Amino acid sequence: MKTGNDISINVVSSTVSQSDSSESGKKTNKDLNSNKKSIWTRLPIVILTAIFCCTLWGSASPAIKIGYELFAIAPGDTPSRILFAGTRFIIAGIMVIVFGSILQKKVLIPKKSSILYILVLACFQTILQYIFFYMALAFTSGVRGSIINAAGSFFSILLAVYAFRFEKLSVRKAAGMLIGFLGVFLCVTGGSASFLEGGFSIQGEGAMLIAAFASAVAGCFIKLFSQKENPVILSGYQFFIGGIVMSIVGKLMGGNLTIVSAGSIPLLVYMAFISAGAYTLWGVLLKYNPVSTVTVLGFVNPVMGVILSAIFLHEGAEALSIYTLIALVLVSLGIYIINKKSK
């Protein structure tokens, strides 16, 4: 199981993979035979598309930090951060619903009985997760944020085993979880003063851990709710409703988005596409391939987050730090082990 972030791969990819797994047993022989003929089952296409999705998700941290500059949002301006996030997810929700409707050749409308599910998901997957995620990126680097956010994949194992009782803790998953948490621990607390840039902070690293935990909770909820409702409908509408709530709250608190560059609006649209586009493509891969074949590639997500932060946020020195590299290897290895198919 993975969650992320969007938001990522930490939320969106894990929830789809879980729900797809529950549905895969219901596929008929005819469905499986038709899937084999699809271009989406070709290994090079699967690998390239999965890497593209992980690149989109990995670009979230640098995109948000760049957005703070393009919309003149100061680190302490919480209302504007919430408004910024809310606007993004209103657009993302519309995109997911539109993309999903096109793929399924019908307008996706939730059932009345699904309204409560959508509200619960909007609370955890969008509102709680991204209030803390956006706060964290105002007080920590994109490199550390990308690594720490991967903790959602490991939190989700604990929740699935001990809170939601979805599965039992296997030796393989326990090993992957421990290795991954070790990488997160090293990133949060270990190393040198230059690596930690002054040490652990509640607003930075602490907020990112809370965001990762919220995404893990959302992943478990959508696995539960997707037994009764289309997961695309659940995610699309929860993005939209969560975005509206955040935008209203941010505006009432005095938030404001000031366009200071011609790139402000294109960046906002791109950030919405990160959620909607990657979610849709990842869902297509899961539809035509075994879940483990797709989810095992999720280890690319934190790698791309670190690489893109180094390139676009000029955090190359931190990205190449020995502590960052060790933490990144441990986190990525943990994700790979957790999602690797058992023989």
C-alpha positions as CSV (number, residue, x, y, z in Angstrom):
1,M,0.0,0.0,0.0
2,K,1.2,3.5,-0.7
3,T,-0.2,6.8,0.0
4,G,0.8,10.3,-0.9
5,N,0.6,12.6,-1.6
6,D,-0.8,13.3,-4.4
7,I,-0.5,14.0,-3.4
8,S,-0.1,12.5,-4.5
9,I,1.4,9.1,-5.0
10,N,1.0,8.9,-1.3
11,V,-2.7,9.2,-1.4
12,V,-4.1,8.9,-4.9
13,S,-2.0,6.0,-6.1
14,S,-2.4,3.9,-3.0
15,T,-6.1,4.3,-2.8
16,V,-6.6,3.4,-6.4
17,S,-4.4,0.4,-6.2
18,Q,-6.2,-0.9,-3.1
19,S,-9.7,-0.5,-4.6
20,D,-8.5,-1.9,-8.0
21,S,-7.1,-4.9,-6.1
22,S,-10.5,-5.6,-4.6
23,E,-12.1,-5.4,-7.9
24,S,-9.6,-7.4,-9.8
25,G,-10.9,-10.7,-8.6
26,K,-14.3,-9.9,-10.1
27,K,-12.9,-9.5,-13.7
28,T,-14.1,-12.0,-16.2
29,N,-11.9,-14.0,-18.6
30,K,-13.1,-11.8,-21.4
31,D,-12.0,-8.7,-19.5
32,L,-8.5,-10.2,-18.9
33,N,-8.1,-11.2,-22.5
34,S,-9.1,-7.8,-23.7
35,N,-6.7,-6.2,-21.2
36,K,-3.8,-8.2,-22.7
37,K,-4.4,-6.7,-26.1
38,S,-4.3,-3.1,-24.7
39,I,-1.3,-0.9,-25.3
40,W,-1.4,-0.1,-21.5
41,T,-0.2,-3.7,-20.8
42,R,3.1,-3.3,-22.7
43,L,5.9,-3.2,-20.1
44,P,7.7,-0.2,-21.7
45,I,4.5,1.8,-21.7
46,V,3.7,0.8,-18.1
47,I,7.2,1.8,-16.9
48,L,7.3,5.1,-18.8
49,T,3.8,6.1,-17.7
50,A,4.4,5.2,-14.1
51,I,7.6,7.2,-14.1
52,F,5.7,10.1,-15.7
53,C,3.1,9.9,-12.9
54,C,5.9,9.8,-10.3
55,T,7.5,12.8,-11.9
56,L,4.3,14.8,-11.7
57,W,3.8,13.9,-8.0
58,G,7.5,14.5,-7.3
59,S,7.2,18.0,-8.8
60,A,4.5,19.0,-6.3
61,S,6.9,20.2,-3.6
62,P,9.0,22.5,-5.9
63,A,5.8,23.7,-7.6
64,I,4.3,24.7,-4.3
65,K,7.4,26.5,-3.2
66,I,7.7,28.3,-6.5
67,G,4.0,29.2,-6.3
68,Y,4.6,30.9,-3.0
69,E,7.0,33.3,-4.8
70,L,4.7,33.8,-7.9
71,F,1.7,34.6,-5.7
72,A,3.7,36.6,-3.1
73,I,2.8,34.3,-0.2
74,A,5.0,34.9,2.9
75,P,6.0,31.9,5.1
76,G,3.8,33.1,7.9
77,D,0.8,33.9,5.7
78,T,-1.4,30.9,6.7
79,P,-4.7,32.3,5.2
80,S,-3.2,32.8,1.8
81,R,-1.6,29.4,1.8
82,I,-4.9,27.8,2.6
83,L,-6.6,29.8,-0.2
84,F,-3.8,28.9,-2.6
85,A,-4.3,25.2,-1.8
86,G,-8.0,25.4,-2.0
87,T,-8.0,27.0,-5.5
88,R,-5.7,24.3,-6.7
89,F,-8.0,21.5,-5.6
90,I,-11.2,23.0,-6.9
91,I,-9.5,22.9,-10.4
92,A,-8.1,19.4,-9.7
93,G,-11.5,18.1,-8.7
94,I,-13.1,19.4,-11.9
95,M,-10.3,17.8,-13.9
96,V,-10.6,14.4,-12.2
97,I,-14.4,14.4,-12.8
98,V,-14.0,15.4,-16.4
99,F,-11.2,13.0,-17.2
100,G,-13.0,10.2,-15.4
101,S,-16.3,10.9,-17.3
102,I,-14.5,10.9,-20.6
103,L,-12.7,7.6,-19.8
104,Q,-15.9,5.9,-18.6
105,K,-18.1,7.6,-21.3
106,K,-20.7,8.9,-18.8
107,V,-21.0,11.8,-16.5
108,L,-19.7,10.7,-13.0
109,I,-22.3,11.7,-10.3
110,P,-22.1,10.3,-6.8
111,K,-24.9,8.4,-5.2
112,K,-26.7,10.1,-2.3
113,S,-25.4,7.4,0.0
114,S,-21.8,8.4,-1.0
115,I,-22.0,12.0,0.2
116,L,-20.8,11.1,3.7
117,Y,-17.9,9.2,2.3
118,I,-16.9,12.2,0.1
119,L,-17.1,14.5,3.1
120,V,-14.9,12.2,5.2
121,L,-12.3,11.9,2.4
122,A,-12.4,15.7,1.8
123,C,-11.6,16.2,5.5
124,F,-8.6,13.9,5.5
125,Q,-7.3,13.6,2.0
126,T,-7.6,17.3,1.0
127,I,-8.2,19.6,3.9
128,L,-6.1,18.2,6.8
129,Q,-3.4,16.7,4.6
130,Y,-2.8,19.8,2.5
131,I,-3.1,22.4,5.2
132,F,-0.2,20.7,6.9
133,F,1.6,19.9,3.6
134,Y,1.5,23.5,2.5
135,M,2.6,24.7,5.9
136,A,5.5,22.3,5.9
137,L,6.9,23.5,2.6
138,A,6.9,27.1,3.9
139,F,9.3,26.0,6.6
140,T,11.4,23.2,5.2
141,S,13.2,22.4,2.0
142,G,11.7,20.6,-1.0
143,V,14.3,17.8,-0.7
144,R,13.4,17.0,2.9
145,G,9.7,17.4,2.3
146,S,9.8,14.9,-0.6
147,I,11.5,12.3,1.6
148,I,9.5,12.9,4.8
149,N,6.2,12.8,2.9
150,A,6.9,9.2,1.8
151,A,6.2,8.3,5.4
152,G,2.6,8.1,4.4
153,S,3.4,4.7,2.7
154,F,4.6,3.3,6.0
155,F,1.9,4.9,8.2
156,S,-0.7,3.2,5.9
157,I,0.7,-0.2,6.7
158,L,0.3,0.3,10.4
159,L,-3.2,1.7,10.0
160,A,-4.3,-1.1,7.6
161,V,-3.0,-3.8,10.1
162,Y,-3.9,-2.4,13.5
163,A,-6.7,0.2,13.0
164,F,-8.7,-0.9,9.9
165,R,-7.8,-4.6,10.1
166,F,-7.5,-4.9,6.3
167,E,-4.6,-7.3,6.4
168,K,-2.0,-9.0,8.5
169,L,1.5,-7.7,9.0
170,S,3.8,-10.0,6.9
171,V,7.6,-10.2,7.4
172,R,8.2,-8.5,4.0
173,K,6.0,-5.5,4.8
174,A,7.3,-5.2,8.3
175,A,10.9,-5.1,6.9
176,G,10.0,-2.6,4.2
177,M,8.2,-0.4,6.8
178,L,11.1,-0.4,9.2
179,I,13.6,0.4,6.5
180,G,11.5,3.2,5.2
181,F,10.9,4.7,8.7
182,L,14.6,4.5,9.3
183,G,15.2,6.7,6.2
184,V,12.5,9.2,7.4
185,F,14.0,9.2,10.9
186,L,17.5,10.0,9.4
187,C,16.0,12.8,7.3
188,V,14.1,14.3,10.2
189,T,16.6,14.1,13.0
190,G,20.0,12.9,11.9
191,G,23.1,14.2,10.1
192,S,24.6,17.6,10.6
193,A,23.5,21.1,11.2
194,S,23.9,21.9,7.5
195,F,21.6,19.0,6.5
196,L,18.9,19.8,9.0
197,E,19.2,23.6,8.5
198,G,18.8,24.4,12.2
199,G,17.1,21.2,13.3
200,F,13.6,19.7,13.5
201,S,10.7,22.2,13.6
202,I,7.0,21.6,14.2
203,Q,6.0,24.0,11.4
204,G,8.3,22.2,8.9
205,E,9.2,18.5,9.4
206,G,6.5,18.0,12.1
207,A,3.7,19.4,9.8
208,M,4.9,17.1,6.9
209,L,4.7,14.1,9.1
210,I,1.1,15.0,10.1
211,A,0.3,15.5,6.4
212,A,1.7,12.0,5.6
213,F,-0.4,10.5,8.4
214,A,-3.5,12.2,7.2
215,S,-2.9,10.9,3.7
216,A,-2.5,7.3,5.1
217,V,-5.8,7.6,6.9
218,A,-7.5,8.8,3.7
219,G,-6.0,5.9,1.8
220,C,-7.5,3.4,4.2
221,F,-10.9,5.2,4.2
222,I,-11.1,5.1,0.4
223,K,-10.3,1.4,0.3
224,L,-13.3,1.0,2.6
225,F,-15.6,3.4,0.8
226,S,-14.6,2.2,-2.7
227,Q,-16.4,-1.1,-2.1
228,K,-19.6,0.9,-2.4
229,E,-18.7,3.8,-4.8
230,N,-16.4,4.4,-7.8
231,P,-13.0,5.6,-6.4
232,V,-12.7,8.1,-9.2
233,I,-16.0,9.7,-8.1
234,L,-14.9,9.7,-4.5
235,S,-11.5,11.4,-5.2
236,G,-12.8,13.9,-7.8
237,Y,-15.6,15.2,-5.6
238,Q,-13.6,15.2,-2.4
239,F,-10.9,17.3,-4.2
240,F,-13.6,19.7,-5.3
241,I,-15.5,20.0,-2.0
242,G,-12.3,20.1,0.0
243,G,-11.0,22.8,-2.3
244,I,-14.1,24.9,-1.8
245,V,-13.9,24.6,2.0
246,M,-10.3,25.6,2.1
247,S,-10.8,28.5,-0.3
248,I,-13.7,29.8,1.9
249,V,-11.7,29.4,5.1
250,G,-8.6,31.0,3.6
251,K,-10.6,34.0,2.3
252,L,-12.5,34.5,5.6
253,M,-9.2,34.5,7.4
254,G,-8.0,37.3,5.1
255,G,-6.1,35.3,2.6
256,N,-5.2,36.8,-0.8
257,L,-3.6,35.6,-4.0
258,T,-1.6,38.4,-5.7
259,I,-0.5,37.6,-9.3
260,V,3.1,38.9,-9.5
261,S,4.2,37.0,-12.6
262,A,2.8,35.9,-15.9
263,G,3.6,32.3,-14.8
264,S,1.2,32.4,-11.8
265,I,-1.9,31.1,-13.5
266,P,-0.2,28.4,-15.7
267,L,1.6,27.2,-12.5
268,L,-1.7,26.9,-10.7
269,V,-3.3,24.9,-13.5
270,Y,-0.2,22.7,-13.7
271,M,-0.5,22.0,-10.0
272,A,-4.1,21.0,-10.4
273,F,-3.0,18.7,-13.3
274,I,-0.4,17.0,-11.0
275,S,-3.3,15.6,-9.0
276,A,-5.8,15.0,-11.8
277,G,-3.5,13.9,-14.6
278,A,-1.3,11.6,-12.6
279,Y,-4.3,10.1,-10.7
280,T,-6.1,9.3,-14.0
281,L,-3.1,7.8,-15.7
282,W,-2.2,5.7,-12.6
283,G,-5.7,4.5,-12.5
284,V,-5.5,3.4,-16.2
285,L,-2.4,1.4,-15.5
286,L,-4.0,-0.3,-12.5
287,K,-7.0,-1.2,-14.7
288,Y,-5.0,-3.1,-17.3
289,N,-2.2,-4.5,-15.1
290,P,-1.7,-6.5,-11.9
291,V,-1.6,-4.0,-9.0
292,S,1.9,-5.1,-7.9
293,T,3.3,-4.5,-11.3
294,V,2.4,-0.8,-11.1
295,T,2.7,0.0,-7.4
296,V,6.2,-1.4,-7.1
297,L,7.3,1.5,-9.3
298,G,6.2,4.0,-6.6
299,F,9.7,4.1,-5.2
300,V,10.5,6.6,-8.1
301,N,8.3,9.2,-6.4
302,P,10.6,10.5,-3.6
303,V,13.5,10.1,-6.0
304,M,11.9,12.5,-8.5
305,G,10.9,14.8,-5.7
306,V,14.5,15.2,-4.6
307,I,15.9,15.6,-8.1
308,L,13.3,18.2,-9.1
309,S,13.8,20.1,-5.9
310,A,17.5,20.1,-6.5
311,I,17.0,21.5,-10.1
312,F,14.2,24.0,-9.6
313,L,14.8,25.1,-6.0
314,H,18.6,25.1,-6.3
315,E,18.9,22.6,-3.4
316,G,21.6,20.5,-5.1
317,A,24.0,20.7,-2.2
318,E,21.4,19.3,0.2
319,A,20.2,16.7,-2.3
320,L,23.8,15.4,-2.7
321,S,24.4,15.3,1.0
322,I,25.4,11.8,2.2
323,Y,22.6,11.9,4.8
324,T,20.0,12.8,2.1
325,L,21.2,10.1,-0.2
326,I,21.1,7.4,2.5
327,A,17.7,8.5,3.6
328,L,16.4,8.5,0.0
329,V,17.8,5.0,-0.6
330,L,16.2,3.7,2.6
331,V,12.8,5.3,1.9
332,S,12.7,4.2,-1.7
333,L,13.8,0.7,-0.8
334,G,11.1,0.5,1.9
335,I,8.4,1.4,-0.7
336,Y,9.8,-1.1,-3.2
337,I,9.8,-3.9,-0.6
338,I,6.3,-3.2,0.6
339,N,4.8,-3.2,-2.9
340,K,6.9,-6.0,-4.3
341,K,4.8,-9.0,-5.2
342,S,5.3,-12.1,-3.0
343,K,6.5,-15.2,-4.8
